Amino acid sequence: MTFFFPTGSLRAFPSRLYPDYKSTVKRAPTKPLVTIPHTLSELTGPVFGHDAAQPGDEDLTRQHQGEPNGERIIVHGRVLDEDARPVPHTLVEIWQANACGRYVHVVDQHPAPLDPNFTGAGRTVTDQDGTYKFITVRPGAYPWGNHHNAWRPSHIHFSLFGHAFVSRLVTQMYFPGDPLFPFDPIFNSVTDEAARNRMVSAFDLDATIPGWAIAFRFDIVLRGRNQTPMER
C-alpha cells in the first residue's frame, strides 16, 4: 500500500504561507523546497507493525479508572483511495482536547480544567473494508491567541500511516454546523469550499447508540479529486 501526497488543486490544501494563520509566517519556507530521493530504508521502514494498536486503544473513554467528563461520541468511517476502494491495514491515530477545550500538554495553559480520566489520544487499524471506529468525548473549543478573540472550532486531529512511517498523512475533522467556522484561519486556509467541507464530519443517526452515544461519520480519501485536505 502506498499513500500519495496532495496532487489536486492547490486550493484544496492548506497553503504553507497563509498570513491570517500567523505562525505560518514564521515557519513557511522562503526558498524552493529541495526534493530528497527516498532510499530503500525510507520506502520499507520503519514498519509500525500490526501490534502497534492494542485492543482498547480506540476507546478514549476507557483508558483510565473512571469515565471522562463530557458528551460521549462515536467517530467512525472508512479510509478510501481515489476510486472509493477501501484501504485496509492503515494505522489511524487521533489526538484532541478534552470536553473543556484543554490538551494534556505542557504548552497548553488555557485556564480550563484537565480531566484525570482523559488523555486525548487513541489509535486503531482499519479492517479489510477500510473501516475504523473510535469512542471518545466531543472536544471543546479553545482560545489560541492567533488574533483578537480567536477560538478554534471543535476538532479532532487524524494521522494516517501506511506500512512505513514515511507514508504519513495528517488532517483535522470538524463537527457540522460549528459557528466558529467563518472565523478560523486554519479551517479557511483550505480556500476551496468543497474541499473544506470534506473536513467536516456528518451526524450519523444509524450508528448512534440509543441512550449512550451520538455518532459522526468521517470518511478519509487519500488522493484524487475528492481527497480529504491534508496538512502540508
C-alpha positions as CSV (number, residue, x, y, z in Angstrom):
1,M,0.0,0.0,0.0
2,T,1.3,3.4,-0.9
3,F,0.0,6.8,0.2
4,F,0.2,9.6,-2.3
5,F,0.5,13.2,-1.2
6,P,-1.6,16.1,-2.5
7,T,-1.8,16.2,-6.3
8,G,-5.0,18.1,-6.9
9,S,-5.8,21.8,-7.0
10,L,-3.7,23.8,-4.5
11,R,-6.9,25.5,-3.4
12,A,-7.9,22.1,-1.9
13,F,-5.0,22.1,0.5
14,P,-3.8,24.5,3.2
15,S,-1.2,26.9,2.0
16,R,2.3,26.7,3.6
17,L,2.0,30.5,4.0
18,Y,-1.4,31.8,5.0
19,P,-0.9,35.2,6.7
20,D,-4.2,35.0,8.6
21,Y,-2.7,31.9,10.4
22,K,0.1,33.9,11.9
23,S,2.5,31.1,12.8
24,T,2.8,30.1,9.1
25,V,4.5,33.5,8.5
26,K,7.4,32.3,10.7
27,R,7.6,28.6,9.6
28,A,6.7,28.7,5.9
29,P,9.7,28.1,3.7
30,T,11.1,31.1,1.9
31,K,13.1,29.2,-0.6
32,P,12.2,26.5,-3.1
33,L,11.8,23.1,-1.5
34,V,14.6,20.5,-2.1
35,T,13.5,17.1,-3.2
36,I,15.4,14.3,-1.4
37,P,15.0,10.9,-3.2
38,H,13.8,8.1,-0.9
39,T,16.1,5.3,-0.1
40,L,15.2,1.7,0.5
41,S,15.0,2.2,4.2
42,E,12.6,5.1,3.9
43,L,10.3,3.2,1.5
44,T,10.2,0.0,3.5
45,G,10.5,1.1,7.1
46,P,10.4,1.6,9.9
47,V,7.3,-0.5,9.9
48,F,4.7,0.2,12.6
49,G,3.6,-3.5,12.7
50,H,0.1,-4.7,13.5
51,D,0.8,-4.9,17.2
52,A,1.2,-1.1,17.4
53,A,-2.5,-0.7,18.1
54,Q,-3.8,-2.8,21.0
55,P,-7.4,-3.7,21.8
56,G,-8.9,-0.8,23.7
57,D,-6.7,1.9,22.2
58,E,-9.6,3.0,20.1
59,D,-11.8,3.8,23.2
60,L,-10.6,7.0,24.8
61,T,-13.2,6.8,27.5
62,R,-11.8,3.5,28.9
63,Q,-8.1,4.4,29.3
64,H,-8.3,5.3,33.0
65,Q,-10.1,4.2,36.1
66,G,-13.1,6.5,35.6
67,E,-15.0,7.9,32.6
68,P,-14.1,11.3,31.3
69,N,-16.4,14.3,31.5
70,G,-18.3,15.5,28.5
71,E,-20.5,14.2,25.7
72,R,-19.6,10.6,24.7
73,I,-19.4,10.3,20.9
74,I,-18.6,7.6,18.3
75,V,-16.4,8.7,15.4
76,H,-16.2,6.2,12.6
77,G,-15.7,6.0,8.8
78,R,-13.6,4.4,6.1
79,V,-10.2,5.1,4.6
80,L,-10.5,5.1,0.8
81,D,-8.4,5.6,-2.3
82,E,-9.4,7.8,-5.3
83,D,-11.7,5.1,-6.7
84,A,-13.5,4.7,-3.4
85,R,-11.8,1.4,-2.8
86,P,-11.1,0.5,0.9
87,V,-7.5,0.9,2.2
88,P,-7.1,-1.9,4.8
89,H,-4.4,-2.2,7.5
90,T,-3.9,1.6,7.8
91,L,-2.8,2.8,11.2
92,V,-5.1,5.6,12.3
93,E,-4.2,7.8,15.3
94,I,-6.2,10.7,16.8
95,W,-5.5,13.3,19.4
96,Q,-7.8,16.0,20.7
97,A,-8.6,18.4,23.5
98,N,-10.9,17.3,26.3
99,A,-14.5,18.4,26.7
100,C,-13.4,21.7,28.2
101,G,-11.0,22.5,25.3
102,R,-7.8,21.6,27.1
103,Y,-4.9,19.4,25.8
104,V,-2.7,17.3,28.1
105,H,0.4,19.2,27.1
106,V,2.7,21.4,29.0
107,V,2.4,24.2,26.4
108,D,-1.4,24.3,26.8
109,Q,-2.0,26.9,29.5
110,H,-5.7,27.5,28.7
111,P,-7.4,28.1,32.1
112,A,-9.8,25.2,31.7
113,P,-9.6,22.1,33.8
114,L,-7.7,19.0,32.9
115,D,-9.6,15.7,33.1
116,P,-7.7,13.0,35.0
117,N,-9.7,10.4,33.1
118,F,-8.9,11.7,29.6
119,T,-5.6,11.7,27.9
120,G,-7.0,12.6,24.5
121,A,-5.1,10.1,22.2
122,G,-6.1,6.8,20.6
123,R,-5.2,4.5,17.7
124,T,-6.6,1.7,15.6
125,V,-6.0,-0.2,12.4
126,T,-8.5,-0.2,9.5
127,D,-10.1,-3.6,8.7
128,Q,-10.4,-5.3,5.3
129,D,-13.2,-2.8,4.4
130,G,-11.1,0.2,5.3
131,T,-13.3,0.8,8.4
132,Y,-12.1,2.4,11.6
133,K,-14.0,3.5,14.8
134,F,-13.2,5.5,17.9
135,I,-15.2,6.1,21.1
136,T,-14.3,9.4,22.7
137,V,-15.8,12.7,24.0
138,R,-16.7,15.7,22.0
139,P,-13.8,18.2,22.3
140,G,-14.4,21.7,23.4
141,A,-13.5,24.9,21.6
142,Y,-10.5,26.8,22.9
143,P,-8.7,30.2,22.6
144,W,-5.4,30.2,20.8
145,G,-4.2,33.7,20.6
146,N,-3.8,34.0,16.8
147,H,-5.8,37.2,16.7
148,H,-8.3,39.1,18.9
149,N,-10.9,36.8,20.4
150,A,-9.6,33.8,18.5
151,W,-11.2,30.4,19.2
152,R,-10.6,27.2,17.4
153,P,-13.7,25.2,16.4
154,S,-14.1,21.8,18.0
155,H,-11.9,19.4,16.1
156,I,-10.1,16.1,16.2
157,H,-6.6,15.6,14.7
158,F,-6.1,12.5,12.5
159,S,-2.8,10.9,11.5
160,L,-2.7,8.0,9.0
161,F,0.2,5.7,8.3
162,G,0.8,3.3,5.5
163,H,3.1,0.3,6.2
164,A,6.1,2.6,6.7
165,F,6.3,5.8,8.8
166,V,7.4,7.8,5.8
167,S,3.9,7.3,4.5
168,R,2.0,9.6,6.8
169,L,-0.9,12.0,6.2
170,V,-2.4,14.4,8.8
171,T,-5.7,16.2,8.8
172,Q,-8.4,17.6,11.1
173,M,-12.0,16.5,11.5
174,Y,-14.6,19.2,12.4
175,F,-18.2,18.9,13.5
176,P,-21.2,20.0,11.5
177,G,-22.7,23.5,12.0
178,D,-19.9,24.9,14.1
179,P,-20.5,28.7,14.4
180,L,-16.7,29.3,14.6
181,F,-16.0,28.2,11.0
182,P,-16.1,31.6,9.5
183,F,-13.6,33.0,12.0
184,D,-11.0,30.2,11.9
185,P,-8.0,30.8,9.6
186,I,-6.8,27.2,9.9
187,F,-10.1,25.9,8.6
188,N,-10.3,28.6,6.0
189,S,-6.7,28.1,4.7
190,V,-8.4,25.5,2.5
191,T,-9.8,28.0,0.1
192,D,-11.8,25.6,-2.0
193,E,-15.2,25.3,-0.3
194,A,-16.0,21.8,-1.5
195,A,-12.6,20.6,-0.2
196,R,-13.1,22.5,3.1
197,N,-16.4,20.7,3.6
198,R,-14.7,17.3,3.3
199,M,-13.1,18.0,6.6
200,V,-16.5,18.3,8.3
201,S,-18.0,15.1,9.7
202,A,-21.6,14.1,9.2
203,F,-24.1,13.2,12.0
204,D,-24.9,9.5,11.7
205,L,-28.2,8.5,13.3
206,D,-27.9,4.9,12.1
207,A,-24.6,4.5,14.0
208,T,-25.9,6.4,17.1
209,I,-26.5,4.1,20.1
210,P,-29.8,5.0,21.8
211,G,-29.2,6.4,25.3
212,W,-25.5,6.1,25.1
213,A,-23.6,8.0,22.3
214,I,-24.2,10.1,19.2
215,A,-22.2,9.1,16.2
216,F,-20.4,11.1,13.5
217,R,-19.1,9.7,10.2
218,F,-15.8,10.9,8.7
219,D,-14.5,9.1,5.6
220,I,-11.0,9.9,4.6
221,V,-10.0,9.8,0.9
222,L,-6.2,9.6,0.5
223,R,-5.8,11.0,-3.1
224,G,-7.6,12.1,-6.2
225,R,-10.2,14.8,-6.9
226,N,-12.1,14.0,-3.8
227,Q,-9.1,13.8,-1.5
228,T,-9.5,14.9,2.1
229,P,-7.4,18.1,2.6
230,M,-4.1,17.2,4.4
231,E,-1.7,19.4,6.3
232,R,1.4,20.0,4.2
